Amino acid sequence: MSNNDKTLTKTHERLFKKDFTLVVLGQIISIFGNSVLRFALPLYILDQSGSAALFGAVSALAFLPMIIMSPVGGIIADRVNKQRIMVALDFLTAALIIGFMIVSGHTSITPLVIIMMMLLYGIQGAYSPAVQASLPLLVSGENLVPANAVVNLVNSFSGLLGPVVGGMLYAGYGLEPILQVSAGCFALSAVMELFIRIPHQRRDTKGGMLAIVRDDMRESVHFILKERPVLAKGIVLLFCFNIFLSSMIVIGLPVLVTQTLNMGSRLYGIAQGVMAAGGLAGGLVAGVFGKKLKINNIYLLLVVCAAGILPMVLALLPGVPVMVSYIVITVMCFLLMISATLFSIKMLAFVQAQTPVNIVGKVISFLMAVSMCSQPIGQALYGVLFERLAAFPWVVMLGACIASFLTALFSKRVYSRLSE
């Protein structure tokens, strides 16, 4: 065995220890259940109402609890055992789904779906910081990029299967079996997470809960604005990019496939699965070449994302066959996800490496919360635009392309100055 092979073997052993492996397996199961449910519930609203504006408003509303709970989850993740957070939230989600199934037969289901989506997003906002903050404690610094790539891979893999399975179940049997599958996934994930051991150091707590939240938030803001101001600049650019591009994909894909192209929920599920496969491919690329990707030129990935919208614009012009439009949109979403995943993995590893372990949870969650604030704004906006311009969806896409491209070019001034 060569020296290089020995080095790779050691890196592999350091990365895939028992606790990290259990975190990964728990993520696969939990995120699959989440992906199936997040696919089905918004699609149910769109099917029942036929309104893109209502679909966008509901999706935007569901994001608000995630924005609120993300920084709170970061504070909790830095003070409470992260393994206990994961177990408790997975058990809670399973219980909520079971409660939803029991209550749904006795009341109007549309408001119940909205409430359920808000609860799911809020729980996810508290759950994600615990996972991200645990990585620096489970793997060495040199393995942060591969570890983030692995976590992103399982997210994408579960996201790949979720919409495909969800589309088949929803088209054939409706909402009920999706709820049953999701509840089982969360319960199984929680049981697996009982066996994880994540290092935890208790921190002295002074004052009440509000004082703790205030002091921790102040510490996060001071670190971001004063000690690492480049993080603040980068997150402002991401805020703009999420409004122009990410929100357009979230709202545009289901509206374009199910309404503009009239392809049905089954093909929409396939399109969602293909897009998730792009995230899977991006995670694989990041895992193999992540160390070679330099932080100061990752703005090019945003340029690629913006340019990828243009073929979708052309595919929606009058006279283009419906199936051609569907294939072009699906393929471009796949390629967009590769670039977007590479970008997010590298940026997340950069933030983790630059942040002290005792505050990494709340710093990451604060940055995520600011970035996510753009989602409800963008989704509500695109919901209205796609409904008002239903006959000219390419106009909406062209506007998103131009705005995203300008933001990506401007981001060069920020990211080109970063160093590893």
C-alpha positions in Angstrom: 0.0 0.0 0.0 1.4 3.4 -1.0 1.7 6.3 1.5 -1.1 8.1 -0.3 -3.4 5.1 0.2 -2.4 4.9 3.9 -3.2 8.6 4.3 -6.6 8.2 2.6 -7.4 5.1 4.8 -6.6 7.0 8.0 -8.7 10.0 6.9 -11.6 7.6 6.1 -11.3 5.9 9.6 -11.2 9.3 11.4 -14.3 10.5 9.6 -16.5 7.4 9.8 -16.4 6.6 13.5 -19.4 5.2 15.3 -21.0 8.4 16.4 -20.6 10.3 13.1 -21.9 7.2 11.2 -25.0 7.1 13.5 -25.6 10.8 12.9 -25.4 10.2 9.1 -27.7 7.2 9.2 -30.2 9.0 11.4 -30.1 11.9 8.9 -30.9 9.6 6.0 -34.0 8.2 7.6 -35.2 11.5 9.2 -34.7 13.6 6.1 -36.4 11.1 3.9 -39.5 11.3 6.0 -39.2 15.1 6.1 -38.7 15.2 2.3 -41.8 13.1 1.6 -43.9 15.2 3.8 -42.6 18.6 2.6 -43.3 17.4 -1.0 -46.9 16.3 -0.3 -48.2 19.0 2.0 -47.6 22.1 -0.3 -48.7 20.1 -3.3 -51.9 19.3 -1.6 -52.5 23.0 -1.0 -51.8 23.7 -4.7 -54.1 20.9 -5.9 -56.9 21.9 -3.6 -56.8 25.7 -4.4 -55.3 25.9 -7.9 -53.8 29.2 -6.8 -50.1 29.9 -7.3 -50.5 33.0 -5.1 -51.9 31.0 -2.2 -49.3 28.3 -2.7 -46.5 31.0 -2.5 -48.2 32.6 0.6 -48.5 29.3 2.4 -44.9 28.4 1.6 -43.7 31.8 2.8 -45.7 31.5 6.0 -44.3 28.1 6.8 -40.8 29.5 6.6 -41.4 32.1 9.4 -41.1 29.5 12.3 -37.9 28.3 10.8 -36.4 31.8 10.8 -37.5 32.3 14.4 -36.4 28.9 15.7 -33.0 28.7 13.9 -31.2 31.2 16.1 -33.0 29.9 19.2 -31.9 26.4 18.1 -28.3 27.6 17.8 -28.4 28.9 21.3 -29.8 25.7 22.6 -27.3 23.6 20.6 -24.4 25.4 22.3 -25.9 24.8 25.8 -27.7 21.5 25.7 -26.4 18.1 24.7 -26.9 17.9 20.9 -27.8 14.3 20.9 -30.7 14.9 23.2 -31.9 17.7 21.0 -32.0 15.4 17.9 -33.8 12.6 19.8 -36.4 14.9 21.3 -37.2 16.7 18.1 -37.5 13.5 16.0 -39.9 11.9 18.6 -41.8 15.2 18.7 -42.2 15.3 14.9 -43.4 11.7 14.9 -46.0 12.5 17.6 -47.2 15.6 15.7 -47.7 13.6 12.5 -49.7 11.0 14.4 -51.8 13.7 15.9 -52.4 15.3 12.5 -53.7 11.9 11.2 -56.1 11.6 14.1 -57.4 15.2 13.9 -57.6 15.5 10.1 -60.7 13.4 9.9 -62.6 15.8 12.2 -61.8 19.3 10.9 -61.1 21.3 7.7 -57.8 19.9 6.5 -56.4 23.0 4.6 -55.8 25.1 7.8 -54.5 22.0 9.5 -51.9 21.5 6.7 -50.7 25.1 7.0 -50.3 24.6 10.8 -48.5 21.3 10.3 -46.1 22.9 7.8 -45.3 25.7 10.2 -44.6 23.2 13.0 -42.4 21.1 10.7 -40.3 24.1 9.5 -40.0 25.4 13.1 -38.7 22.0 14.3 -36.3 21.8 11.4 -35.0 25.3 12.2 -34.2 24.1 15.7 -32.8 20.7 14.5 -30.3 21.8 11.9 -28.0 23.9 14.2 -27.6 20.8 16.5 -26.4 18.7 13.6 -24.1 21.4 12.2 -22.7 22.3 15.6 -22.0 18.6 16.3 -19.7 18.1 13.3 -16.6 20.0 14.7 -17.0 17.9 17.8 -17.1 14.6 15.9 -14.5 15.1 13.2 -11.1 16.8 13.0 -10.6 20.2 11.4 -9.1 18.7 8.2 -12.2 16.6 7.7 -14.8 19.4 8.1 -15.3 19.8 4.4 -15.7 16.0 3.7 -18.0 15.7 6.8 -20.2 18.5 5.6 -20.2 16.9 2.1 -21.3 13.6 3.6 -24.1 15.2 5.6 -25.1 17.1 2.4 -25.0 13.9 0.4 -27.4 12.1 2.7 -29.7 15.2 2.7 -29.6 15.1 -1.1 -30.0 11.3 -1.3 -33.0 11.4 1.0 -34.3 14.4 -0.9 -33.9 12.4 -4.1 -36.0 9.5 -3.0 -38.5 11.6 -1.0 -40.2 13.4 -3.9 -40.1 10.4 -6.2 -41.7 8.1 -3.6 -44.0 10.9 -2.4 -45.1 11.6 -6.0 -46.0 8.0 -6.5 -47.8 7.6 -3.2 -49.6 10.9 -3.5 -50.8 10.2 -7.1 -51.9 6.7 -6.3 -53.2 6.9 -2.7 -53.4 10.5 -1.5 -52.0 12.0 1.7 -52.6 9.3 4.3 -49.8 6.8 3.4 -47.3 9.6 3.2 -48.1 10.6 6.7 -47.7 7.0 7.9 -44.3 6.6 6.2 -43.0 10.0 7.6 -44.1 9.2 11.2 -42.3 5.8 11.0 -39.1 7.5 9.6 -38.9 10.1 12.4 -39.6 7.5 15.1 -36.8 5.1 13.8 -34.4 8.0 13.5 -35.0 9.0 17.1 -34.3 5.5 18.3 -31.0 5.3 16.4 -29.9 8.7 17.8 -30.3 7.3 21.3 -27.0 5.5 20.8 -25.0 8.6 19.6 -22.4 10.1 22.0 -21.5 13.8 21.2 -19.0 15.5 23.5 -20.7 18.2 25.6 -19.4 20.7 28.2 -21.9 22.3 30.5 -21.9 26.1 30.5 -22.7 28.2 33.5 -26.1 29.8 33.1 -26.7 33.2 34.6 -30.0 35.0 34.6 -33.3 33.9 33.0 -34.0 32.5 29.6 -34.5 36.0 28.0 -31.2 37.2 29.4 -29.5 34.1 28.0 -31.0 34.6 24.6 -30.1 38.3 24.6 -26.5 37.7 25.7 -25.9 34.8 23.2 -27.4 36.8 20.3 -25.3 39.7 21.2 -22.2 37.5 21.3 -23.0 36.1 17.8 -23.7 39.5 16.3 -20.5 40.9 17.8 -18.4 38.0 16.4 -20.0 38.4 12.9 -19.9 42.1 12.6 -16.6 42.9 14.5 -14.4 39.9 14.4 -15.5 38.3 11.0 -17.2 41.1 9.1 -16.7 39.3 5.8 -19.3 36.8 7.0 -21.8 39.6 7.3 -21.1 40.8 3.8 -21.4 37.3 2.4 -24.7 36.7 4.1 -26.2 39.9 2.7 -25.3 38.7 -0.8 -26.8 35.3 -0.1 -30.0 37.0 1.1 -30.3 38.7 -2.2 -29.4 35.6 -4.2 -32.0 33.5 -2.3 -34.7 36.1 -3.1 -34.0 36.1 -6.8 -33.1 32.5 -7.5 -33.8 30.0 -4.7 -37.3 31.3 -4.1 -38.0 31.2 -7.8 -37.1 27.5 -8.0 -39.1 26.6 -4.9 -42.3 28.2 -6.2 -41.6 28.0 -9.9 -40.9 24.3 -10.3 -44.3 23.0 -9.0 -46.2 25.8 -10.7 -44.5 25.3 -14.0 -44.7 21.5 -14.0 -48.2 21.1 -12.7 -50.0 24.2 -14.1 -48.0 25.8 -16.9 -47.0 22.5 -18.5 -49.9 20.5 -17.0 -47.7 17.4 -16.4 -49.2 16.2 -13.1 -47.9 15.4 -9.6 -46.0 12.2 -10.7 -43.8 14.1 -13.1 -43.4 16.9 -10.6 -42.1 14.3 -8.1 -39.6 13.1 -10.7 -38.4 16.6 -11.4 -38.0 17.2 -7.6 -36.1 13.9 -7.4 -33.8 14.9 -10.3 -33.1 18.3 -8.6 -32.2 16.4 -5.4 -29.9 14.2 -7.4 -28.1 17.4 -8.4 -27.5 18.0 -4.7 -26.3 14.5 -4.4 -23.9 15.0 -7.3 -22.7 18.3 -5.8 -22.0 16.6 -2.5 -20.0 13.9 -4.2 -18.0 16.5 -6.1 -17.4 18.4 -2.8 -16.3 15.2 -1.0 -13.7 14.4 -3.7 -12.5 17.9 -4.7 -13.6 20.0 -1.7 -10.1 20.6 -0.5 -9.1 21.9 -4.0 -12.0 24.3 -4.2 -10.7 27.7 -3.0 -12.9 30.0 -1.0 -11.9 33.1 -3.0 -13.3 31.9 -6.3 -16.5 30.3 -5.2 -18.4 33.3 -6.5 -18.0 31.6 -9.9 -20.5 29.0 -8.7 -23.1 31.7 -8.2 -22.4 33.0 -11.7 -23.0 29.4 -13.1 -26.3 29.2 -11.1 -27.6 32.5 -12.6 -26.6 31.6 -16.1 -28.4 28.2 -15.7 -31.8 30.0 -15.7 -31.4 31.2 -19.3 -32.1 27.8 -20.9 -35.2 27.6 -18.8 -36.4 30.9 -20.1 -35.9 29.8 -23.7 -37.7 26.5 -23.0 -40.8 28.4 -21.9 -41.2 30.5 -25.0 -44.3 30.0 -27.1 -44.0 27.1 -29.6 -41.7 24.9 -27.6 -43.1 21.3 -27.1 -44.3 20.7 -23.6 -42.1 17.6 -23.0 -39.0 19.5 -24.3 -39.8 22.3 -21.8 -40.1 19.8 -19.0 -36.8 18.1 -19.8 -34.9 21.4 -20.1 -36.3 22.7 -16.8 -35.5 19.4 -15.0 -32.0 19.1 -16.4 -31.1 22.7 -15.5 -32.5 22.3 -12.0 -30.1 19.3 -11.7 -27.1 21.4 -12.8 -28.1 24.4 -10.7 -28.2 22.2 -7.6 -24.7 20.9 -8.3 -23.3 24.4 -8.2 -25.5 25.6 -5.3 -24.5 22.5 -3.2 -20.8 23.0 -3.8 -21.1 26.6 -2.8 -23.1 25.9 0.4 -20.8 23.1 1.6 -17.6 25.2 1.1 -19.1 28.3 2.8 -20.4 26.2 5.8 -17.0 24.6 6.3 -15.4 28.0 6.1 -17.7 29.4 8.8 -17.2 26.3 11.0 -13.4 26.6 10.7 -13.4 30.4 11.5 -15.7 30.1 14.5 -14.8 29.0 18.1 -16.4 25.7 19.0 -18.3 27.2 22.0 -20.3 29.6 19.8 -20.4 27.8 16.4 -24.0 26.6 16.9 -25.5 30.1 17.4 -23.2 31.8 14.8 -24.3 29.3 12.1 -27.9 29.5 13.1 -27.9 33.3 13.1 -26.4 33.4 9.6 -28.9 30.8 8.5 -31.8 32.8 10.0 -30.7 36.0 8.2 -30.4 34.1 4.9 -33.7 32.4 5.4 -35.5 35.7 5.9 -35.3 36.1 2.2 -37.3 32.9 1.5 -40.8 34.0 2.7 -40.2 37.4 0.9 -39.2 35.7 -2.3 -41.7 32.9 -2.2 -44.6 35.3 -1.6 -43.3 37.5 -4.4 -43.0 34.7 -7.0 -46.3 33.3 -6.0 -48.0 36.5 -7.1 -45.8 36.9 -10.2 -46.4 33.4 -11.5 -50.2 33.9 -11.0 -50.4 37.4 -12.5 -48.1 36.4 -15.4 -49.4 32.9 -15.8 -49.5 33.3 -19.6 -45.9 34.6 -19.7 -43.9 32.6 -17.2 -40.7 33.1 -19.2 -40.9 36.8 -18.3 -40.7 36.0 -14.6 -37.8 33.6 -15.3 -36.0 36.2 -17.3 -36.2 38.7 -14.5 -34.9 36.2 -12.0 -32.0 35.4 -14.4 -30.9 39.0 -14.8 -31.2 39.8 -11.0 -29.3 36.7 -10.0 -26.6 37.3 -12.5 -26.0 40.9 -11.3 -25.9 39.7 -7.7 -23.4 36.9 -8.6 -21.1 39.4 -10.3 -21.2 41.8 -7.4 -20.4 38.9 -5.0 -16.9 38.7 -6.6 -16.0 41.8 -4.6 -16.7 40.0 -1.3 -15.6 36.4 -2.0 -12.5 37.1 -3.9 -11.0 38.7 -0.8 -11.5 35.6 1.4 -8.7 33.2 2.4 -8.7 29.7 3.7 
